[in-house]
C-alpha cells in the first residue's frame, strides 16, 4: 500500500490538471523543453510549474557545470537577476501595511539625503514613479556595473549626477537605481538591511532555505551553477561571476526553481503560503495592476500578445487572451523569468545559466501554451528563424579591417592619468609595454587607436584580449586650450545627447629630493620676483606676488602642473649658461623666468 501511495504522489508532481494526464503529453513537453536547450545552445536550465496551491512539475535540463558534466536539477542555484525586484517592492507593500508608507509619498520623505539631478525630480517624484520606471532617468547602469561598491548609500549619492532624458512620467524607461532606492527606504523604516528584510520576510516563511542574496553565500553551496555566455551563436564560454554588491535590491537574489515555486504559490494564492499571509493581500492585488504603458503591440506577428505595461516590479500583458504577470532577469552568465497567470492560478519559473538568453521566455511560452489549452506556437523554430535573420543581417569585417590600427593625435603617455565623474566613479589610464590600458575597479581594457583621440576598448583578461567580449563604446578624449588631454568622453547612455565626461587628473610621479631642491629659489620674470620652494615632504610650491600659493604636481622630472588649475604648468630647463630657466605655460602664452 505504501509503495502504491508513493507512486501516486510522484505522478501528481509531474502531471497537469488542465491538460491530458497521460504520460505521452508529459513526454512531449519534456522533449520540447529539452530541444530548447539545443536550439539556444544553452549549458543548462531548470523549470518549475505551480497550479492552485501545488507544485505540479519541476525538472532540470543540461549541465550546471558543462566541463565537469554536473547536471542541473530542481535544487540547483542560479542568479535570478532582476526577478529580485518583486521582492524589493513587496517589502514596501509590507511597510504600507505596517508603517503607514504611501506609494504616493516623495521618496525624500524617508531618505532626506537623496538628491536628484534637478528640481523637477526632487519635487515631483513619488515612490510609485520609482517602481514604475517613469522618472525620466535613463539606466546609467555603467555607474554601478563598472564602478561597483558594497555601500548602498554611496551608490545612492551618485543619483544626483545622473542626467534625465525626459520629464517625469513621460516615458517608461528601466532604471536599477530606483530599486536600490526602494531597498534603502525599507532599510530606513525597519532598521535592518535589505538582505535581512528579504531573508526574514520572504525566505524564512516561504521555506526558501537555500536562497540567498550575496555572491559569498552562493559560492558556499555545492549545487550552484556556473555561468556561461554564447559567442557568435556557436560557442558556449564560461564567464566570471559578477558581484552586484551594493546594488543588491535591484537584482542580487540567487535561488532554485524548487524554492522560487514557493514564491509563486504565494502570489497566486493572494499572498498566502501554507495558510500564512506572507505578502499583504491588498498589496498582491495592487501590485499586478498596470502603472505605466511599455508598448502596445510588441510583436506584429503575435497579435494575441499586447498591451504590455509595468506594474509593481511586474510586467503585465495579454498572452493569447490570458492575463499574464512576469519579470525577467539577467546578470553575467545567467537569465531568468518568473511568471504567473493570476486568473488561471498558474505559475512558471525558468532559470538558466546563459547570459542574455532567450531561453527563459521560450520555455515559459512553450509551457504556457500547454497549460492554457491555447493554440501552440513552435517557439524553438521561431527562435531559430529569428537567429538566422540576425546572422544574415550582420556585416562581417575583413581580417584587414580587424587588424587595422588607427593613429592617435598625442603620444600614448599623454593620455595617462585618473579620470573621474561624480555620478559614476574613477578609472585610470596607464601606458604599459607600449600599449594603453584603462583600468576600472572590476575590469581592464586594452585601448586600440581608432582615429586621432578616439580609441576602441577591448576586455583584457589573463594577459590577453578577450575576443568574446565586444564593447561598442569608444573612448573619445578631449583637449584643453594648451592641447593637453583634459577629459575622456564615453557614450554610456544612448538616450542622452551628450556623452558622460570623465575629467582627467594628471598622473604624477615621484621626483628625487635633490632635484627638487635644485629647482627651489628666486626667479625673475620681467622685473617681477617669483619664488619656488620645496618642503620636507618633497612638495614644490610656486609663489607669485599678490596671488595665493600654488602647489606644483610633477608629471615628469622637469614638468609640473598647478594643482586645481587646468591649463597651467611649469617646466624647468637648464640653459646654455648653466642657469635653470622656468617656463610658465598658460593659455595666453609661455613666459620664461630665469633663476637668480
N, C-alpha and C positions, 0 to 999 in steps of 0.2 A: 504493500500500500504506500509506504513512504517513497519507494522508487517511482511509482506512478505519479505521485504528487509532485515530485521533483521535476519530472518530465513536463508536467503541466505548467509549472512555474516558468521553466526555461522557455517553453513555447510561447508563453504570454509575453515575454520580454522582446521577442523578435517578430511579433505579429502586429498587424494594423487592424483596428476595428472599423475603419472607414473604407477599407478595400478588401479584396478577396483574402481569406485567411490561409489559402493553400501555400505550400512550400514553393511552388513554381513562381508565384508572384514575388515572394521574398528573394528567391534566387535571381530573378530577373532584375530586381532593384540592385541587389548586390553586384551583379555583373555590370550594370550601367555605372554604378559608383566606382567600381574598380577600373572601368575603362577611362573614366575621367582622369585617373591617376596617370595613365599613359598619354592621353590626349594633351594634358597640360605639362607633361614631363616633370611631375612633382615627386619628391622623395617620399613623402608620406602625409597622411591626414587622418582625422577621426571625425565621426559623426555621432550625434545623439538626437533622438526624437522623443518628444513627450506629447501625450494626449490626455486631456482631462486632468487627472491627478496621478498619472503613472508615466514612468519611463517605458516606452514600448520598443526602443531599438537603440543599441549602442554598438559601434564597430570601428576598428582601426584598419587602415589600408596602408601598405607600403612600409617604409622604414623611418624611425626617428634618428637612426644613425646609419646612413647609407653605406659607408665604408665598412662599418662593423657588422652590418646586416642585423641590426637590432630593430625588431618590428614595433610599429605603433599599435597601441591598444587603447581602450576607452579611458584608461587612467594616465596616459602619457600627458605630461605638462607641456603646454605651448604658451607663447606670449599672445595675449588676445588684443593688444594694441588699443585702439580707440573704442573697442567694445567695452572698455573700462568706464567710459564716460557716463553710462547709465547708472553705475554705482555712485559716482560722484554727485550727480544731480539728485538721486534718490536720497542721499544724505540730507540735502536741503529740504526734500519732502518731509523727512522726519523732523527737521528743525522747524518747519512750518507748523507742524502739529504740536511740538514740544516747547519751542522757544518763541513762537509768535512771529517768526520770519515771514515776510511777504515777498513774493516773486516780483512785485511791482516796486519794491524798495530800490533805492540807489545803492549800489554795492559799497559806496564810500561810507554809508551809514555803519557798516560793520568793519570796514577797512579804511579808516580816515587817512592813512598814509598812502593809499592807492591814488596815483595820478595818471591821467591820460594826456594825449598829445595836445588837445585844445579844450576850450571852454564848453563847446557843444557836447563833447564826450563826457566831460566831468559833470555837467549839469543834467543831461538828458538820459543817460544810460540807466537801465534797470537790470536787476538780476535776470529777468526774463529775456532781455536782449543778449546777455552773455550766453545764456543757454541756447538761444535760437540762432546763434551766429549771424546776428543782424546789427552789429555795431558799426559797420563801415570800415572796419580794420581788416587788412589782408592777413595772411597767415603769419608772416615774419618767423617762419619755422627755423630758419637757419640761426636765429638768435639763440635758441636752446639746443639745436642739433649740433652746430659747430662749436658752441661755447657753453657746454653743459656745466651745471653746478648742483650740488646737493642742497643748496639753500633755496627754498621756495620764495622766501622774502626777497632775495637778491634777484631772482627771475622776475618777480612782480615789479620791482623798481625799474626794470627795462621798459615796461609798457609805456611809460611817459614819453619815450623817444621813438615809439612806433607810429609812423605816419599813417593816417587813414587814406583810403582811396575813394570813399563815398560818404554821404551823410548817414546819420543814424536811421536805421530801418528802411533804407533804400534798397539794399540788396542782401541776399543770403550769401555769406562767404565764411568758410570754415576757419576757425581760429582756436588753436590749442591753449593759448594764454588765457582765454576766457574760462576755460575749465580748471586751469591752475588757480584762478581767482576764486572760483566756486569752492574748491578744496580748502582754500585759506579761510573763506567765510565760515565753513563748517568747523575748522580748527579754532577760530576765534570764539564761536558760540559754545563749543564743547570743552575747550581747554585741552584737547587731545589732538594728536597728529592725524592727518588724513588716513595714514596707514592703520593707526589704532582704531579709528572710527569704522573703516571698512571691515576690519577683522572682527570687531565686537558686534557691529550692527548687521553684518551680512554673512561673512564666512562662518562664524560660530553657529548662529541659529539655522543656517541653511546646510549644515553638515559639509561645508566646503573646507575640509580639514587640511588638505594639501595645497590648496590655492594660496598664493602669496602675492606680495606687492613689490618685491625687490629682486634684483639680479643675484645678490648674495644668497637669498633664501632658495631661489630657483636652482642654483648650481649645486646645492646640497642634496637635491633629490636625485635618486638613482634612475628614475623613469622620466627624465626631462629630455625633450627633443633638441637636437642640434638645429641650426638654422641654415637655409640654403637659398641660393638665387639661381635663376635660369639665364644663361648668357647666350645671346643670339638665337633664342628659342631652340637651343640644341643641348648645351652642356650644363649639367647640374653642378654648381660650385658651392662649397661650404663657405658660410660667412661668419664673421665675428658677431658675438652678442653685442647689443647696444644697451648701455646703462642709461635709462631715461632720467634717473636721479631726481632732481627737484621738480621736474615736470610730471611727476607720478600721477596726480589727479586726472591728467589727460589721457593716460594710457599705459600704466605700468603693471597691470594685473597679469599674472600667469596662472593658468588653470587647465583643467582637463574637461573633456566633453561630459564625463560622468558627473562632475561637480557643477558644471555650468547648466546641466539639465535641471538641477535643483533651483537655480536662479530663474529659469524659465517657468518652472512649475509655480513659483510664487507669482509671477506676472500673469499667468493665465488663470489663476485662482484668486484674483482680487487681493493680491499681496500676502496670501496665506501659504504657509508651508507646514505640513504635518499638523494642521489645526492651529498654528501660531501665526499671529499677524506680524509679519516681518517688515513689510512695506505698507504704509498707511493706505487704506482702501481709497480714500478720497484722492490721494496723490496718484495712485495707479490709473484711475480714470482720467485725471487731469493730464498725466504725462504722455498719453497717446493721442492727444488732440493736436491737430496741426497748428503751428505758430507762425511759420514763415514758408511761403512757397519757394521750392527749389527749382522745379521745372514743371511744365505742363505735360507734354508728351515726350518722354525721354527717348524712346526708340520708335521711329515711324513704322518699323517692321513689326512691332509688337504693340498694336493699338490698345490691347487689353491691359497694358501696364501704363498707368498715367497718374496725374495729379500727385507728383512727388513733393512732399513737404517735410519740414523739420519740426519735430515736437520737442519733448524734454529729453534730449540725448537719444532720441529715436527718430529714424526716418520712416514716415508713413506714406503709403501709396496703395493704389488698387492693383492687385495682381490677379488677372483673369477673373475679375468680378469679386474678389475676396479682399477684405481689409487686412493689409499686411503692415507689420511693425518690425523694423530691423535696423541693425547698425553693423557696419564692417569695422575692421581693424587691420592696420599694417604697421609693422616696425621691422627693422633689419632682420631678414630671414624668416619672417612669419606673416601670415594673413589669417583673418578670421571673419566669421559672420554669425551673428546671433539674431534669431528671427522668431516671431510668433504671430499667429493669426487669432486675435482675441475673440472674434465671434465664432470661430471654429474650434477654439480651445486646443490649438496645436502649436507646438514649439519645435524649432530646429536649431541646432548649433553645429557649426563646421569649423574646425581648427586645422590649419596646415602649416608646414614648415618651409614654405616657399615665399620669398619676398615679392610683394606686389602682385599676388596671384589672383587669377580669375576663378580658381577652383572653388572657393567657398560659395560664391554666388551661383556657379554652375551646379554644384551639388545641392545647394538649397533649393534651386528652381526645379531640379530633377525630382527631388523628394516631394516638393510641394505639388507637382503635377499628379503624383501617385496619391497623396493623402487627400487632396481636394476633389478628386474624381473629375478633373478638367481635361481638356484636350492636351495631350502631351507634346512637348517640343523636344526634338533631339538636340539638347543643349551642347553636347560634345561636338556633334557635327557642325553646329552653327559656330561654335568657337573656332574650330579648325578652319572654317571658311574665312572667318574674320582675320585669323593669323596669316593665311595665305595672301589676303588682300593687302595687309600691312607690309608683309615681306616684299610683295611685288612693287609697292609704292616707295620703298626705300631707295635712295640714290647712293650707290656704293662708291666709295672713294677709291682711286687708284693707289697702288703702293707708292707711287711717286709723290702723290699729294699727301699721303700719310707721313712720309719721311721728310717732306719739305720743311725746312726751318726758316722762319722769317728773320728779319733784322730788328734790333732794338735801337732806340734813339739815344740811350745812355749806356754807359758801362755798367755791367751787372752789379758791381759794388755800390753803385749809386742808388740802387733800389733797396738796399739793406735798411732795416730799422723795425720799429714797432708801429703797428697800425691799429688804431682804436676807434670804436664807435660806442657811445654810451648805451644805446639800445641793443647792442649785440655783444661786443667784447673786444678782446685784443688778440691779434696774431702777429707773428714775426716773419720777416723775410730775411733769409741769410744766403750768402754765397758759399758754396762748398764744392771743391773739386771742379771748378769752372762751371758749375750749374747753380741755378737759382731755385730755392725751395721756400714754400710758405708753410709755416708750422702753426697748426691750430691745436687747441687743447686735446682734441680726440683723433686727429689725423694729420698726415704730412702730404703736401702736394709738390710735385715737380712742375716748375713753370717753364713752358716752352715758348720762345719768342714767336709771335704771330705777325705783328706789324707795328713798327715804331715802339710805342709804350704799351702795347697790348700783348698779353701773354695768355696762352692756353694752359689750364691746370690739368694734371693727371694724378690720380691717387698713387702714392708711393709707399709700398709696404715691403718689409724684409729686404731692403736694399735694391728694389727694382720697381718699375712701373707696373701697376695692376691694370692690365688692358681690359679687364672685365668691368671695371667701374668707369663709366663715361660721365664727364661733367661738362655741361653745356654753358656754364657761366665763365666768362673771361675776366681777367684782371686788367683793368684799364687805368693806368697810372696818370696822374695829373702833375703839372709842374707849377712852381711859384714864379714870381717876377724875375728871379735870378736863373730860371731854367732848371732848378733843382726839384726833385720829386717831393711833392707835398702831401699826396694822398693816393689811395687806391680806391677806385670806384667799381663796385660789384653789383650787377643787376640781379639782386637776390629776390626782388619782388616784382613779378611781371605786371601787376596791376598799377604800380607806381610809375609815373613818367620818368622820374629821376632815379639813378642808381643809389645804393647805400654807400655813403662816403666814409671811408676809414682814414682818419688823419694820421699822418706819419710823424713819429718822433725819431730823430736820427739815432742810429746805433753809435754808441760812444765806445771809446777804447781807453785802456789804461796807458798812462804816459809815465816814463821814468822821472823820478823826483828831481834828479839833477838837471834834466832837460827843461822841466817846468821852471826851476829856479833860474835857468838861463834866460827865460822869457821875461821874468819879473824885472821891473824898473820903470824909468820915466821915458816917455816918447813925446816927440814934438810933431804937431800937425798944424802947419800954417800959423805958428805962434802960440798955439794952444797946447798946454801940457796934459798928456794922458798918462794914466798910471796903470800898470799891470802888477798884480800882487798874487803871490801863492801862499797857501797856508800849510799847516802840519798834516792836513788830511789829503794833500795832493789836489787841492782845488785851485782854480785860477780865476781871478776876478779882474774886470775892467772898470776903471773909474774915469768918468768924463765930467769935467767941471759943470756944476749946475744940474746934473742928472743923477738918477739913482744908480746904485752899484749893479753891475751886470755880471752874472755867473757865466763862465765860458765852459762849454762842454766839448771835450776833444772827440773828433771823428777820425783823426789821424794824428801823427806826431807833430804836424805843423798847422792843421786846420781845426778851428774851434767854432762852434755855433753859439749864439747868445740864447740862453735858456728863456723859454716863453716868449721869444721874439722871432717870428718866422721871417725868413728872407734876409737875415743879417748874420754875417760870420766874420771871423778874423783869421788871417793867415800870416804866419811868421816865416820870413826868409832871410838868409844871410846874404848881404850884398857883396860886391867885388872888393869893397874896402874892409870886409870882415865884420861890419856892423850888422845888427839884426834890424830888419825893416818889418813893420807891422802893417799889413794891408787891411783896411776896413771895407769890407764888401757889403754893399747895401743896394736896395732897389734904385736909388738915384745916382749910383755910380760907385767907383772904387777909389779910395783915398789912402795914401801911403804916409805913415808916420815913422820917423827914424828914432832909434833908441839913443839916448844921451850917452 
